[in-house]
Structures are given as structure tokens and as C-alpha cells.
Amino acid sequence: MFQTKSRPPPLVYTVPQTVRYYGWYSNKARGMRAKAAEQAKAKQSNGLEPLTTDESDTPYRKLCRMRWSALIKRVYEVDPLCCPQCGGAMTIVAFVEQKDQADVIERILKHCQLWNDYPPRAPPKPAAASEFELEVEYVDFDEFLMGF
């Protein structure tokens, strides 16, 4: 019998595999799509500044506000910047854009005397004993299965 104390390591060669993409997934096609999307976005915005996170009042933000009022007017057929009582022009006081600004909303509504402090809710009434009385009835298993 042939016995060996150690085996030679197997001959394994790792060959780097190159993945080539053709057609829709090729780099050229992806680059052309990205370039076309940028041009379409620039054409659609008509040379306006891109959306900024700065809190200053930029011309882009003013234009967004104008679009907002036009959309409300188109959908609800009511001008949101026209006072319903006197018909005068209203101005936008503030935009609350963050969800964690409940205190700002409360201050604005209190200033306009539109904030209602509701009293705290009363605790629920205790349940009556008669509501929880259950009647126990024995039903044979075979009769129970006959109902299905």
C-alpha cells in the first residue's frame, strides 16, 4: 500500500475575472444617460439655481413659494394669498419645514389667537363587573367539529 505523510498542495491558480458590460449597462451608455438627465433638469429649471439647504431667502425659494400658491389656486380654485374676509393680498409669514418645530407652530398660533389649550383628557371609567361575566358552556368536541 502507498502511504504518504503529507500531500502536496493542489495546483490552483486564481485568475482575475473581468466583467464587461455591453449595451444598456456599459459605462458609455450610463454616462450618456446621466448627461441627458442633467441637460433635461437644466432645461426644465430654465437656468434657476439648484435647491440649497441654506435658510436665506434665495430667488429659487421665492419661485417655489409662487409655484405653491399657484398649485393651491389651481387645485382648490381659491387663491391662498387673498384674504377671505377683506379680499386684500396676504403675505407669507413663515414656512415651517421641519417636523420638530411644534413650539414654533404653537407660538405663531398663540400670537394669532388661534391656539386652543384643550383640557387634559379624563381617565376612562372603570368597567362594570357585569360586562366581564362570561358564561362557560361545555361543548363536546365532535359537536364542535360538526359546526364546521
C-alpha positions, 0 to 999 in steps of 0.5 A: 500500500502507498502511504504518504505523510503529507500531500502536496498542495493542489495546483490552483491558480486564481485568475482575475475575472473581468466583467464587461458590460455591453449595451444598456449597462456599459459605462458609455451608455450610463454616462450618456444617460446621466448627461441627458438627465442633467441637460433635461433638469437644466432645461426644465429649471430654465437656468434657476439655481439648484435647491440649497439647504441654506435658510436665506431667502434665495430667488429659487425659494421665492419661485417655489413659494409662487409655484405653491400658491399657484398649485393651491389656486389651481387645485382648490380654485381659491387663491391662498394669498387673498384674504377671505374676509377683506379680499386684500393680498396676504403675505407669507409669514413663515414656512415651517419645514421641519417636523420638530418645530411644534413650539414654533407652530404653537407660538405663531398660533398663540400670537394669532389667537388661534391656539386652543389649550384643550383640557387634559383628557379624563381617565376612562371609567372603570368597567362594570363587573357585569360586562366581564361575566362570561358564561362557560358552556361545555361543548363536546368536541365532535359537536364542535367539529360538526359546526364546521 
